[in-house]
Amino acid sequence: MEKYRKRFNIKHFLIIILVLVIVIAVIISVNQFSFKKEYEPGTALADELPRYRLIDMDNTGITGDADNDGINNQKDIMLGAKKQLGNPAKNIFLEEGETNYYQGGDPPEDLADCTDIIVRAFFEAGFSLKDLVYEDIKENFGQYPIKEIWNRSFCDPNIDYRRIQNLEIFFNRNAKVLDILFNASDEQNLNSWLPGDVVFFDMDRIGYSDNVGIISDNTTRDGIPKVIYNYIDPGYTVEKDILKEKIITGHYRFPK
């Protein structure tokens, strides 16, 4: 009898062990459990993960709302720039036969120069740069290089607001002028580059501004904000990390 009990106990003990092994195997299979100490996501998953640096545009202390839509001006400008990434406009200078001069001012939606990105973003926020620049040039004609560059003694609302030289002066006169030295390792400096800021660049190191863009709320893995702009290279509206790569010639926040 005692011998039978021992056999019975051993038999059932082995059955219990076998059942536990099967249960553990099923759990591991269903949950794809890994015993690795660290989880390293694949490339595709890594691209979908949230950025490390998130900027809350509703808590920047900016309260102006030109179009009364409940969104502050700074965030509105940034959203107006991001909207243009959905259907990127081709750079006008790559379109054969285009004169870059249009009655009424604005080019077709599928075409853009770098300044058009700014104009369209500001319009989404309730600002008409066409009117604002025209009025400022009319009242302060001598402050603008209209005569020196284009040999004109009058304002032209069809083109003046789309020329980068005029926009640079307009922002210098009417926006908050900010630091042009970008230092990603300095937290205070990094935090001074807000989405919605307007930034001018000397892309080709020619000694003057040849591109302008708007800072996005998307950042690199290092927390560096990307810039939305349209330039000959790559030839359409893009969002890229160029703050640390290109020469910055101007940094503005509108309005003052």
TACORZI-V210309 format. One line per field, one symbol per residue. ss: DSSP state (~ for helix, > for strand, _ for the rest). phi: phi as a letter, one per 40 degrees, with the letter a starting at -180 (. if undefined). burial: # if it has 16 or more other C-alpha atoms within 10 Angstrom, else .. Layout:
BEGIN
ss->???
phi->???
burial->???
END
This chain:
BEGIN
ss->_~~~~~~~~~~~~~~~~~~~~~~~~~~~~~~___________~~~~~~________________________~~~~~~~~~~~______>>~~~________________>>_~~~~~~~~~~~____~~~~~~~~~~~_~~~__~~~~~_________~~~_~~~~~~~~~~~_>>_________~~~~_______>>>>>________>>>>>>>>>_____>>>>>>_____>>>>>______>>>>>>>___
phi->.ccccccccccccccccccccccccccccccfcbcccbbbccccccccccccbbbcccbbgcbcacbfbgbcdcccccccccdcccbdcccdccccgccgbbcggccdccbabdccccdccccccgbccdcccdcccccbdccbcccccbfbbacbccadcbcccccccdcccbbccbcbccbccbcccdccbcdgccbcbbcbfbgacbaaabccccbcccgcccbcabadbchacbbbcbccbbccbaabbbcc
burial->........................................................#.......#.....############.#...######......#....###...####################..##.##...#..#.#........#.#.####.#########.##.##.#.#.#........###########.....###########...#########...#########...########..
END
